[in-house]
Amino acid sequence: MRLARQLLLALLAGVLLTVGALVAPTLFATLNDRALAGQIAGQLFHETNWVVIALVLALFVLGGGTRLSRAGVALVLAPALLLATSEWVLHPLIEAEKLAHGTHTTAFAAWHGVSSVLYALATAAAVTALVRELRSR
C-alpha cells in the first residue's frame, strides 16, 4: 500500500508541476497569439483540476490516506480542495469578467492572480506530501 501511495503522490505532484511550470509557460512563450495560448492553458488547467481530484480520491479509496497524520491528510486534500475552489468559484468569475470586459481589466487580473496562487499552493502541498511520504519509514 505504501508504494501505491508514493506513486499516486508522485503523479499528483508531477501533473501539477508539469502543467504549471512547463506546459503553460511554454504555450505563452511559443505561441504568438496570447488569446490562443490562454485558451489552451485554461483547458489544460481545467483537465488538470479533474486529474488532481481523481488522484486524491484514489489515494483515499485505495486506503493511501488512512495511514497519514492529520497534517498529511491536510496536505493530500489541499490540492483537490484548492483546485475545486478554483474550478467552481474562481473560473466562473474569470470567464464572466472576460466575456463582459475582456482580459485587460483589473478584475480579470485579480481573479486570475488568485487562481494562480491557489494553483501554486496546491502544487506546494502535493510536493510537500510526496516528500513527507518518501522520508517516512
Order of alpha helices (4+ residues) and beta strands (2+ residues): alpha-alpha-alpha-alpha-alpha-alpha
